Amino acid sequence: MNSKVVISICCITFNHADYIEKCIEGFLAQKFPHKMEIIIGDDLSSDGTREKLQKIQLQHPDLIKVIYNQENMGANKNILSVLRQAKGEFIAFCEGDDYWIHEDKLYLQYKLLKTNPSVDFCFHSAYMDSEGEKKLHFKYGERTKKFYINDVLKVAGQFAPTSSYMFRRNIIYALPAWFPQSCIGDLFMEIYSMKKGGIYIPLPMSVYRVNSVGSWSETIKSNLNVFTEKHLNIATHLRLAKQEFNGYEKYFNLKIANVYLNMCTRFIIEKEYKLFKVYLEKANSINEHFTRKQLLYNGLRFFPTIIYYIHYLKAIIKNK
């Protein structure tokens, strides 16, 4: 085996004691024919995650490196801290509450990127695990194909699971200076990695947890003020990114509008009807080509209780 590291597996974790062992098991199960390293950044966990990492690191001292942050840095600073330690030509990314389920995941992605030198990013479909229930998500057809920045921005929610990312190490230096201040990393990692496109593999090779303890989805679900603040942060940084991508303005505007529409949905559920109208107007002002949700919300903007009951009935049907 070549002594040069080919792939760096980069993982961030914060209070993932219930999940981190399964995550690392997926790393260790990889049948990759070249040298790899595992770098884990623990962001001052207080739930026993550190103790588990110390035990696992002792078992694999030449393979696993753990960075124990002395203060809570936040997700994006932790991401950068880990990425900057990577020695590999390629980086495979995974958060500590997600896990890989295919032993050839790394090799399949590596092979595609090696044979497509003009492309920097590769991703795949995944199962989404919501409170123990797994469903296939992030599925974009049955064949391997290329996607571009506009495809990322056209999706109202998340485009690809972070547990599926593989990209060239030079992408670290493409991330914007404001990246640490953004409250999400995945969207901007996708945008800045896919300037030349990204290759999709139609094979679910990982599990992406939502609503896990300490996760983004669990945090924003519980607190309306936090939800609002974080969505406004996303909109702000999308505007900053838009300035760097000439020709993609309408797609950035669509994505920003979808951020506001997501806020509108939450305000309806919370019966904050004044805020619903404020952010619907913001969505309208930035995106003239209305989405279906935008058309519905505008059509019923003077009757928000009807929208409330539509969402209420949808929730009942979904949970049956």
Secondary structure, DSSP 4 states (H G I P E B T S, - for coil): --SS--EEEEEEESS-TTTHHHHHHHHHT---SS-EEEEEEE----SSHHHHHHHHHHHSTTTEEEEE-SS---HHHHHHHHHTT--SSEEEEEETT-EE--TTHHHHHHHHHHH-TT--EEEE-EEEEETTEEEEES---SS-EEE-HHHHHH-SS-SS-GGG-EEEGGGGGGS-TTGGGSS-SHHHHHHHH-TT-EEEE-S--EEEEES-TT-HHHHHHH-HHHHHHHHHHHHHHHHHHHTT-TT-HHHHHHHHHHHHHHHHHHHHHTT-HHHHHHHHHHHHHH-SS--HHHHHHHHTTT-HHHHHHHHHHHHHHHH-
